[in-house]
Amino acid sequence: MVKVLKIGGSSLGNKRRVRNVADIIANSWSEGVILAVIVSAVGGITDQLLNCAHTAENNGELAKEKINKIRRKHFDVFAEELKEETTLDQVNRLLDELKDLLKGVSLVRECSPRTLDLVLSFGERLSAFLMTALLRHKGLNAEYVDARDLVITNSNHGNARVLKDETYNWIQYKINKPKIYVITGFIGSNKDGITTTIGRGGSDYTAALFAAALDSESIEIWTDVDGFMSADPRMVKEAFVLPQVSYEEAMEMSFFGAKVIHPQTLVPAIAKNIPVYIKNSFSAKMPGTLISPEIGRASCRERV
């Protein structure tokens, strides 16, 4: 049996939240199950990395200060895990690599799209590595996976297109034993091994790719909302969570502004008829919204 979970950045914003996520992951795994957990960067870190890269183009010293802020954030969120020497050493190596990269940016006073993709990759790499350490501390059989080794793309930096055949082959080769795989979302690499990013909604899309490649029984998108709403709750007081919507309805709502899931995410799921659950990591017992081929009883076109 294969299950796929995707953990959003808002669910990783502080120490309490990451431990809540660790409990969700632990409760989702059992003996004999292959559990692929795709993680985003810790909340706010992608924007901070983007800011660091652009700052380094003009002010290398200020960029260093911003890296230290990123360091402090991870040490606050994963304080217990970073007391372990091997974990601390690896995180320090990653942060030193980031510093060296931004030093190069400051020297040439330019951050190319290729370099920016590499800078942004550190968010997912740090969060996935540290979440793996947290799960291992809980006694779980967890393995860190850098998606750049498996998700193969073209060279359109910033919004790379995934080469599905190659990607599915690598995923099936790597993800094949009952355990928890903690996988970086959002990032991949081209055929030359150069880091790429796959654009807005990238981590959701990563989860769908792994689910399709592995014929997963479901995809769970863990975020900070209860699911798709019948209307904008800021404008309609009677708005309610839709228990079920079809693939078509979900894509339609996403195209017209619902930020629950990116439409691209559903393409691999539709190809394999894999149900997608939208779940709130802050209210794990809430049923959320099921996205499936069938139209739900409470359609978004119905009124309360």
PAVOPA-440331 format. One record per residue (C-alpha): residue number from 1; residue in one letter; y, x, z. Coordinates in Angstrom, 3 decimals, always signed. Layout:
N
pt i:NUM	aa:a	c2:Y	c1:X	c3:Z
...
% end
This chain:
304
pt i:1	aa:m	c2:+0.000	c1:+0.000	c3:+0.000
pt i:2	aa:v	c2:+3.507	c1:+1.182	c3:-0.868
pt i:3	aa:k	c2:+6.767	c1:+0.000	c3:+0.665
pt i:4	aa:v	c2:+10.295	c1:+1.135	c3:-0.171
pt i:5	aa:l	c2:+13.296	c1:+0.981	c3:+2.150
pt i:6	aa:k	c2:+16.854	c1:+1.933	c3:+1.320
pt i:7	aa:i	c2:+19.239	c1:+2.753	c3:+4.177
pt i:8	aa:g	c2:+22.957	c1:+2.436	c3:+3.474
pt i:9	aa:g	c2:+25.632	c1:+4.753	c3:+4.819
pt i:10	aa:s	c2:+27.168	c1:+2.098	c3:+7.074
pt i:11	aa:s	c2:+23.819	c1:+1.928	c3:+8.889
pt i:12	aa:l	c2:+24.101	c1:+5.645	c3:+9.674
pt i:13	aa:g	c2:+27.635	c1:+5.686	c3:+11.053
pt i:14	aa:n	c2:+26.959	c1:+6.786	c3:+14.618
pt i:15	aa:k	c2:+24.243	c1:+7.895	c3:+17.035
pt i:16	aa:r	c2:+23.279	c1:+4.365	c3:+18.076
pt i:17	aa:r	c2:+23.007	c1:+3.163	c3:+14.488
pt i:18	aa:v	c2:+20.761	c1:+6.000	c3:+13.290
pt i:19	aa:r	c2:+18.389	c1:+5.367	c3:+16.196
pt i:20	aa:n	c2:+18.341	c1:+1.708	c3:+15.311
pt i:21	aa:v	c2:+17.444	c1:+2.699	c3:+11.732
pt i:22	aa:a	c2:+14.700	c1:+4.998	c3:+13.035
pt i:23	aa:d	c2:+13.216	c1:+2.010	c3:+14.870
pt i:24	aa:i	c2:+13.372	c1:-0.101	c3:+11.690
pt i:25	aa:i	c2:+11.544	c1:+2.635	c3:+9.785
pt i:26	aa:a	c2:+8.946	c1:+3.048	c3:+12.551
pt i:27	aa:n	c2:+8.285	c1:-0.699	c3:+12.604
pt i:28	aa:s	c2:+7.866	c1:-0.717	c3:+8.811
pt i:29	aa:w	c2:+5.165	c1:+1.931	c3:+8.751
pt i:30	aa:s	c2:+1.500	c1:+1.683	c3:+9.645
pt i:31	aa:e	c2:-1.639	c1:+3.701	c3:+8.973
pt i:32	aa:g	c2:-2.556	c1:+3.795	c3:+5.316
pt i:33	aa:v	c2:+0.941	c1:+2.891	c3:+4.090
pt i:34	aa:i	c2:+3.075	c1:+5.032	c3:+1.802
pt i:35	aa:l	c2:+6.628	c1:+4.390	c3:+3.000
pt i:36	aa:a	c2:+9.441	c1:+5.723	c3:+0.808
pt i:37	aa:v	c2:+12.761	c1:+5.655	c3:+2.660
pt i:38	aa:i	c2:+15.817	c1:+6.363	c3:+0.516
pt i:39	aa:v	c2:+18.900	c1:+7.282	c3:+2.525
pt i:40	aa:s	c2:+22.582	c1:+7.425	c3:+1.698
pt i:41	aa:a	c2:+25.003	c1:+9.905	c3:+3.195
pt i:42	aa:v	c2:+26.226	c1:+9.217	c3:+6.730
pt i:43	aa:g	c2:+28.995	c1:+6.600	c3:+6.608
pt i:44	aa:g	c2:+32.254	c1:+8.026	c3:+5.254
pt i:45	aa:i	c2:+30.840	c1:+11.456	c3:+4.375
pt i:46	aa:t	c2:+30.802	c1:+11.010	c3:+0.579
pt i:47	aa:d	c2:+34.530	c1:+10.249	c3:+0.605
pt i:48	aa:q	c2:+35.136	c1:+13.236	c3:+2.885
pt i:49	aa:l	c2:+33.209	c1:+15.534	c3:+0.547
pt i:50	aa:l	c2:+35.193	c1:+14.241	c3:-2.412
pt i:51	aa:n	c2:+38.394	c1:+14.929	c3:-0.490
pt i:52	aa:c	c2:+37.167	c1:+18.420	c3:+0.423
pt i:53	aa:a	c2:+36.499	c1:+19.265	c3:-3.215
pt i:54	aa:h	c2:+39.937	c1:+18.193	c3:-4.388
pt i:55	aa:t	c2:+41.623	c1:+19.853	c3:-1.417
pt i:56	aa:a	c2:+39.872	c1:+23.147	c3:-2.198
pt i:57	aa:e	c2:+41.489	c1:+23.180	c3:-5.652
pt i:58	aa:n	c2:+44.847	c1:+23.777	c3:-3.973
pt i:59	aa:n	c2:+44.224	c1:+24.820	c3:-0.374
pt i:60	aa:g	c2:+41.029	c1:+26.657	c3:+0.529
pt i:61	aa:e	c2:+41.875	c1:+26.991	c3:+4.215
pt i:62	aa:l	c2:+42.501	c1:+23.282	c3:+4.622
pt i:63	aa:a	c2:+39.209	c1:+22.581	c3:+2.867
pt i:64	aa:k	c2:+37.435	c1:+24.696	c3:+5.513
pt i:65	aa:e	c2:+38.965	c1:+22.527	c3:+8.235
pt i:66	aa:k	c2:+37.695	c1:+19.413	c3:+6.476
pt i:67	aa:i	c2:+34.180	c1:+20.895	c3:+6.294
pt i:68	aa:n	c2:+34.320	c1:+21.466	c3:+10.047
pt i:69	aa:k	c2:+35.112	c1:+17.765	c3:+10.451
pt i:70	aa:i	c2:+32.015	c1:+16.917	c3:+8.401
pt i:71	aa:r	c2:+30.001	c1:+19.283	c3:+10.572
pt i:72	aa:r	c2:+31.245	c1:+17.620	c3:+13.786
pt i:73	aa:k	c2:+30.370	c1:+14.169	c3:+12.442
pt i:74	aa:h	c2:+26.738	c1:+15.143	c3:+11.830
pt i:75	aa:f	c2:+26.505	c1:+16.895	c3:+15.185
pt i:76	aa:d	c2:+27.784	c1:+13.737	c3:+16.878
pt i:77	aa:v	c2:+25.391	c1:+11.429	c3:+15.043
pt i:78	aa:f	c2:+22.295	c1:+13.652	c3:+15.281
pt i:79	aa:a	c2:+23.074	c1:+15.458	c3:+18.539
pt i:80	aa:e	c2:+19.519	c1:+15.453	c3:+19.919
pt i:81	aa:e	c2:+17.901	c1:+16.645	c3:+16.686
pt i:82	aa:l	c2:+20.362	c1:+19.536	c3:+16.336
pt i:83	aa:k	c2:+19.284	c1:+20.960	c3:+19.678
pt i:84	aa:e	c2:+16.124	c1:+22.137	c3:+17.913
pt i:85	aa:e	c2:+16.652	c1:+25.665	c3:+16.592
pt i:86	aa:t	c2:+14.900	c1:+25.250	c3:+13.239
pt i:87	aa:t	c2:+16.820	c1:+22.051	c3:+12.484
pt i:88	aa:l	c2:+20.107	c1:+23.650	c3:+13.516
pt i:89	aa:d	c2:+19.448	c1:+26.705	c3:+11.344
pt i:90	aa:q	c2:+18.745	c1:+24.593	c3:+8.260
pt i:91	aa:v	c2:+21.853	c1:+22.448	c3:+8.744
pt i:92	aa:n	c2:+23.959	c1:+25.574	c3:+9.216
pt i:93	aa:r	c2:+22.522	c1:+27.006	c3:+5.993
pt i:94	aa:l	c2:+23.451	c1:+23.842	c3:+4.118
pt i:95	aa:l	c2:+26.982	c1:+23.858	c3:+5.516
pt i:96	aa:d	c2:+27.382	c1:+27.569	c3:+4.716
pt i:97	aa:e	c2:+26.277	c1:+26.831	c3:+1.147
pt i:98	aa:l	c2:+28.912	c1:+24.112	c3:+0.969
pt i:99	aa:k	c2:+31.586	c1:+26.487	c3:+2.285
pt i:100	aa:d	c2:+30.683	c1:+29.104	c3:-0.322
pt i:101	aa:l	c2:+30.797	c1:+26.495	c3:-3.062
pt i:102	aa:l	c2:+34.244	c1:+25.293	c3:-2.043
pt i:103	aa:k	c2:+35.458	c1:+28.877	c3:-1.715
pt i:104	aa:g	c2:+34.601	c1:+29.269	c3:-5.391
pt i:105	aa:v	c2:+36.526	c1:+26.091	c3:-6.173
pt i:106	aa:s	c2:+39.558	c1:+27.437	c3:-4.332
pt i:107	aa:l	c2:+39.414	c1:+30.738	c3:-6.249
pt i:108	aa:v	c2:+39.344	c1:+29.138	c3:-9.707
pt i:109	aa:r	c2:+41.531	c1:+26.209	c3:-8.552
pt i:110	aa:e	c2:+39.357	c1:+23.725	c3:-10.384
pt i:111	aa:c	c2:+36.445	c1:+21.469	c3:-9.450
pt i:112	aa:s	c2:+34.547	c1:+20.577	c3:-12.600
pt i:113	aa:p	c2:+32.420	c1:+17.391	c3:-12.775
pt i:114	aa:r	c2:+29.307	c1:+19.573	c3:-12.550
pt i:115	aa:t	c2:+30.571	c1:+21.293	c3:-9.405
pt i:116	aa:l	c2:+31.701	c1:+17.991	c3:-7.888
pt i:117	aa:d	c2:+28.201	c1:+16.555	c3:-8.270
pt i:118	aa:l	c2:+26.811	c1:+19.511	c3:-6.327
pt i:119	aa:v	c2:+29.450	c1:+19.104	c3:-3.609
pt i:120	aa:l	c2:+28.677	c1:+15.399	c3:-3.233
pt i:121	aa:s	c2:+24.927	c1:+16.071	c3:-2.991
pt i:122	aa:f	c2:+25.361	c1:+17.582	c3:+0.464
pt i:123	aa:g	c2:+25.941	c1:+14.152	c3:+2.025
pt i:124	aa:e	c2:+22.498	c1:+12.804	c3:+1.148
pt i:125	aa:r	c2:+20.796	c1:+16.152	c3:+1.703
pt i:126	aa:l	c2:+22.139	c1:+16.403	c3:+5.249
pt i:127	aa:s	c2:+21.417	c1:+12.789	c3:+6.213
pt i:128	aa:a	c2:+17.876	c1:+12.767	c3:+4.786
pt i:129	aa:f	c2:+16.982	c1:+16.078	c3:+6.404
pt i:130	aa:l	c2:+18.302	c1:+14.995	c3:+9.797
pt i:131	aa:m	c2:+16.673	c1:+11.558	c3:+9.608
pt i:132	aa:t	c2:+13.376	c1:+13.320	c3:+8.906
pt i:133	aa:a	c2:+13.882	c1:+15.411	c3:+12.038
pt i:134	aa:l	c2:+14.637	c1:+12.276	c3:+14.074
pt i:135	aa:l	c2:+11.478	c1:+10.526	c3:+12.867
pt i:136	aa:r	c2:+9.372	c1:+13.569	c3:+13.648
pt i:137	aa:h	c2:+10.797	c1:+13.597	c3:+17.167
pt i:138	aa:k	c2:+9.502	c1:+10.047	c3:+17.472
pt i:139	aa:g	c2:+6.031	c1:+11.342	c3:+16.607
pt i:140	aa:l	c2:+5.979	c1:+9.974	c3:+13.061
pt i:141	aa:n	c2:+4.505	c1:+11.761	c3:+10.055
pt i:142	aa:a	c2:+7.716	c1:+12.168	c3:+8.046
pt i:143	aa:e	c2:+8.466	c1:+14.470	c3:+5.111
pt i:144	aa:y	c2:+11.869	c1:+15.337	c3:+3.650
pt i:145	aa:v	c2:+12.111	c1:+14.930	c3:-0.134
pt i:146	aa:d	c2:+15.016	c1:+16.182	c3:-2.251
pt i:147	aa:a	c2:+15.256	c1:+13.663	c3:-5.101
pt i:148	aa:r	c2:+16.661	c1:+16.364	c3:-7.371
pt i:149	aa:d	c2:+13.076	c1:+17.577	c3:-7.744
pt i:150	aa:l	c2:+11.904	c1:+14.159	c3:-8.961
pt i:151	aa:v	c2:+14.766	c1:+12.157	c3:-10.478
pt i:152	aa:i	c2:+15.435	c1:+13.639	c3:-13.910
pt i:153	aa:t	c2:+18.650	c1:+12.685	c3:-15.698
pt i:154	aa:n	c2:+20.832	c1:+13.595	c3:-18.626
pt i:155	aa:s	c2:+23.886	c1:+15.809	c3:-18.080
pt i:156	aa:n	c2:+26.553	c1:+13.116	c3:-17.789
pt i:157	aa:h	c2:+27.916	c1:+14.365	c3:-14.465
pt i:158	aa:g	c2:+29.258	c1:+11.650	c3:-12.193
pt i:159	aa:n	c2:+27.292	c1:+8.861	c3:-13.840
pt i:160	aa:a	c2:+24.073	c1:+10.392	c3:-15.151
pt i:161	aa:r	c2:+21.448	c1:+8.316	c3:-16.936
pt i:162	aa:v	c2:+17.963	c1:+8.540	c3:-15.462
pt i:163	aa:l	c2:+15.136	c1:+9.561	c3:-17.795
pt i:164	aa:k	c2:+12.575	c1:+7.102	c3:-16.493
pt i:165	aa:d	c2:+9.363	c1:+8.425	c3:-18.022
pt i:166	aa:e	c2:+9.853	c1:+11.935	c3:-16.648
pt i:167	aa:t	c2:+11.135	c1:+10.588	c3:-13.339
pt i:168	aa:y	c2:+8.228	c1:+8.198	c3:-12.820
pt i:169	aa:n	c2:+5.736	c1:+10.967	c3:-13.585
pt i:170	aa:w	c2:+7.277	c1:+13.274	c3:-10.973
pt i:171	aa:i	c2:+7.513	c1:+10.504	c3:-8.361
pt i:172	aa:q	c2:+3.849	c1:+9.581	c3:-8.826
pt i:173	aa:y	c2:+2.860	c1:+13.246	c3:-8.600
pt i:174	aa:k	c2:+4.784	c1:+13.827	c3:-5.351
pt i:175	aa:i	c2:+4.609	c1:+10.535	c3:-3.430
pt i:176	aa:n	c2:+0.876	c1:+9.978	c3:-3.070
pt i:177	aa:k	c2:-0.206	c1:+10.155	c3:+0.571
pt i:178	aa:p	c2:+0.108	c1:+7.670	c3:+3.455
pt i:179	aa:k	c2:+3.140	c1:+8.942	c3:+5.354
pt i:180	aa:i	c2:+6.894	c1:+8.427	c3:+5.569
pt i:181	aa:y	c2:+8.863	c1:+10.137	c3:+2.821
pt i:182	aa:v	c2:+12.587	c1:+10.425	c3:+3.579
pt i:183	aa:i	c2:+14.302	c1:+10.770	c3:+0.217
pt i:184	aa:t	c2:+17.858	c1:+11.580	c3:-0.821
pt i:185	aa:g	c2:+19.521	c1:+8.740	c3:-2.699
pt i:186	aa:f	c2:+22.248	c1:+9.006	c3:-5.352
pt i:187	aa:i	c2:+21.319	c1:+12.468	c3:-6.664
pt i:188	aa:g	c2:+19.061	c1:+13.902	c3:-9.339
pt i:189	aa:s	c2:+19.043	c1:+16.848	c3:-11.722
pt i:190	aa:n	c2:+18.967	c1:+17.442	c3:-15.452
pt i:191	aa:k	c2:+16.152	c1:+19.223	c3:-17.275
pt i:192	aa:d	c2:+17.778	c1:+22.578	c3:-16.474
pt i:193	aa:g	c2:+17.690	c1:+21.827	c3:-12.743
pt i:194	aa:i	c2:+21.455	c1:+21.270	c3:-12.489
pt i:195	aa:t	c2:+22.446	c1:+18.720	c3:-9.821
pt i:196	aa:t	c2:+23.693	c1:+15.348	c3:-11.066
pt i:197	aa:t	c2:+24.757	c1:+12.084	c3:-9.443
pt i:198	aa:i	c2:+23.860	c1:+8.649	c3:-10.784
pt i:199	aa:g	c2:+27.053	c1:+6.773	c3:-10.043
pt i:200	aa:r	c2:+28.056	c1:+3.733	c3:-8.050
pt i:201	aa:g	c2:+25.118	c1:+2.040	c3:-6.377
pt i:202	aa:g	c2:+23.128	c1:+5.227	c3:-6.907
pt i:203	aa:s	c2:+21.083	c1:+5.080	c3:-3.715
pt i:204	aa:d	c2:+20.081	c1:+1.463	c3:-4.349
pt i:205	aa:y	c2:+19.042	c1:+2.464	c3:-7.858
pt i:206	aa:t	c2:+17.073	c1:+5.426	c3:-6.513
pt i:207	aa:a	c2:+15.134	c1:+3.021	c3:-4.291
pt i:208	aa:a	c2:+14.353	c1:+0.745	c3:-7.246
pt i:209	aa:l	c2:+13.155	c1:+3.700	c3:-9.330
pt i:210	aa:f	c2:+10.736	c1:+4.807	c3:-6.614
pt i:211	aa:a	c2:+9.523	c1:+1.238	c3:-6.131
pt i:212	aa:a	c2:+8.871	c1:+0.764	c3:-9.846
pt i:213	aa:a	c2:+7.169	c1:+4.144	c3:-10.240
pt i:214	aa:l	c2:+4.871	c1:+3.467	c3:-7.275
pt i:215	aa:d	c2:+4.289	c1:-0.268	c3:-7.885
pt i:216	aa:s	c2:+5.678	c1:-1.017	c3:-4.446
pt i:217	aa:e	c2:+5.023	c1:-4.416	c3:-2.883
pt i:218	aa:s	c2:+8.751	c1:-4.775	c3:-2.087
pt i:219	aa:i	c2:+12.150	c1:-3.123	c3:-1.779
pt i:220	aa:e	c2:+14.183	c1:-3.590	c3:+1.384
pt i:221	aa:i	c2:+17.905	c1:-2.818	c3:+1.101
pt i:222	aa:w	c2:+19.202	c1:-2.283	c3:+4.635
pt i:223	aa:t	c2:+22.967	c1:-2.660	c3:+4.782
pt i:224	aa:d	c2:+25.720	c1:-4.154	c3:+6.975
pt i:225	aa:v	c2:+25.601	c1:-7.769	c3:+5.741
pt i:226	aa:d	c2:+23.073	c1:-10.568	c3:+6.269
pt i:227	aa:g	c2:+22.523	c1:-11.082	c3:+2.537
pt i:228	aa:f	c2:+24.113	c1:-12.959	c3:-0.344
pt i:229	aa:m	c2:+26.511	c1:-15.676	c3:+0.794
pt i:230	aa:s	c2:+26.946	c1:-19.082	c3:-0.834
pt i:231	aa:a	c2:+30.688	c1:-18.347	c3:-1.064
pt i:232	aa:d	c2:+33.254	c1:-15.816	c3:+0.149
pt i:233	aa:p	c2:+33.237	c1:-16.375	c3:+3.945
pt i:234	aa:r	c2:+36.868	c1:-15.249	c3:+4.120
pt i:235	aa:m	c2:+37.795	c1:-18.263	c3:+2.015
pt i:236	aa:v	c2:+35.081	c1:-20.820	c3:+2.768
pt i:237	aa:k	c2:+34.292	c1:-21.454	c3:+6.430
pt i:238	aa:e	c2:+31.082	c1:-23.302	c3:+5.563
pt i:239	aa:a	c2:+29.632	c1:-20.358	c3:+3.635
pt i:240	aa:f	c2:+26.045	c1:-19.551	c3:+4.549
pt i:241	aa:v	c2:+23.458	c1:-16.866	c3:+3.804
pt i:242	aa:l	c2:+21.306	c1:-17.730	c3:+0.796
pt i:243	aa:p	c2:+17.660	c1:-17.338	c3:+1.832
pt i:244	aa:q	c2:+16.530	c1:-16.742	c3:-1.766
pt i:245	aa:v	c2:+18.100	c1:-16.123	c3:-5.167
pt i:246	aa:s	c2:+16.636	c1:-15.238	c3:-8.543
pt i:247	aa:y	c2:+17.103	c1:-11.890	c3:-10.240
pt i:248	aa:e	c2:+19.443	c1:-13.605	c3:-12.693
pt i:249	aa:e	c2:+21.546	c1:-15.156	c3:-9.946
pt i:250	aa:a	c2:+21.777	c1:-11.864	c3:-8.020
pt i:251	aa:m	c2:+22.927	c1:-9.978	c3:-11.105
pt i:252	aa:e	c2:+25.430	c1:-12.698	c3:-11.924
pt i:253	aa:m	c2:+26.913	c1:-12.666	c3:-8.432
pt i:254	aa:s	c2:+27.040	c1:-8.859	c3:-8.438
pt i:255	aa:f	c2:+28.839	c1:-8.743	c3:-11.778
pt i:256	aa:f	c2:+31.393	c1:-11.219	c3:-10.452
pt i:257	aa:g	c2:+32.265	c1:-9.285	c3:-7.336
pt i:258	aa:a	c2:+29.537	c1:-9.650	c3:-4.693
pt i:259	aa:k	c2:+29.144	c1:-6.116	c3:-3.334
pt i:260	aa:v	c2:+25.737	c1:-6.667	c3:-1.761
pt i:261	aa:i	c2:+23.794	c1:-4.828	c3:-4.459
pt i:262	aa:h	c2:+24.643	c1:-3.121	c3:-7.747
pt i:263	aa:p	c2:+23.266	c1:-4.958	c3:-10.817
pt i:264	aa:q	c2:+21.693	c1:-1.736	c3:-12.152
pt i:265	aa:t	c2:+19.444	c1:-1.649	c3:-9.080
pt i:266	aa:l	c2:+17.568	c1:-4.736	c3:-10.189
pt i:267	aa:v	c2:+16.559	c1:-3.458	c3:-13.636
pt i:268	aa:p	c2:+13.490	c1:-1.434	c3:-12.503
pt i:269	aa:a	c2:+12.563	c1:-4.197	c3:-10.034
pt i:270	aa:i	c2:+12.678	c1:-6.848	c3:-12.743
pt i:271	aa:a	c2:+10.472	c1:-4.735	c3:-15.005
pt i:272	aa:k	c2:+7.743	c1:-4.733	c3:-12.346
pt i:273	aa:n	c2:+8.498	c1:-8.133	c3:-10.693
pt i:274	aa:i	c2:+9.125	c1:-6.423	c3:-7.358
pt i:275	aa:p	c2:+10.821	c1:-8.633	c3:-4.735
pt i:276	aa:v	c2:+14.005	c1:-7.236	c3:-3.203
pt i:277	aa:y	c2:+15.079	c1:-8.089	c3:+0.347
pt i:278	aa:i	c2:+18.675	c1:-7.684	c3:+1.515
pt i:279	aa:k	c2:+18.601	c1:-7.036	c3:+5.266
pt i:280	aa:n	c2:+21.231	c1:-6.341	c3:+7.923
pt i:281	aa:s	c2:+20.422	c1:-3.226	c3:+9.951
pt i:282	aa:f	c2:+22.698	c1:-4.499	c3:+12.723
pt i:283	aa:s	c2:+20.713	c1:-7.746	c3:+12.950
pt i:284	aa:a	c2:+17.214	c1:-6.654	c3:+11.998
pt i:285	aa:k	c2:+15.619	c1:-9.961	c3:+13.031
pt i:286	aa:m	c2:+17.715	c1:-11.958	c3:+10.577
pt i:287	aa:p	c2:+15.669	c1:-13.023	c3:+7.515
pt i:288	aa:g	c2:+18.267	c1:-11.859	c3:+4.988
pt i:289	aa:t	c2:+18.105	c1:-12.790	c3:+1.302
pt i:290	aa:l	c2:+15.061	c1:-12.509	c3:-0.933
pt i:291	aa:i	c2:+15.717	c1:-11.676	c3:-4.598
pt i:292	aa:s	c2:+12.765	c1:-12.637	c3:-6.783
pt i:293	aa:p	c2:+11.933	c1:-14.137	c3:-10.202
pt i:294	aa:e	c2:+12.107	c1:-17.666	c3:-8.818
pt i:295	aa:i	c2:+15.307	c1:-19.524	c3:-8.013
pt i:296	aa:g	c2:+15.601	c1:-20.216	c3:-4.312
pt i:297	aa:r	c2:+15.877	c1:-23.611	c3:-2.683
pt i:298	aa:a	c2:+19.456	c1:-22.907	c3:-1.630
pt i:299	aa:s	c2:+20.921	c1:-21.821	c3:-4.952
pt i:300	aa:c	c2:+24.344	c1:-20.223	c3:-5.100
pt i:301	aa:r	c2:+25.341	c1:-23.158	c3:-7.328
pt i:302	aa:e	c2:+24.694	c1:-25.685	c3:-4.572
pt i:303	aa:r	c2:+27.344	c1:-26.791	c3:-2.122
pt i:304	aa:v	c2:+26.855	c1:-26.978	c3:+1.624
% end
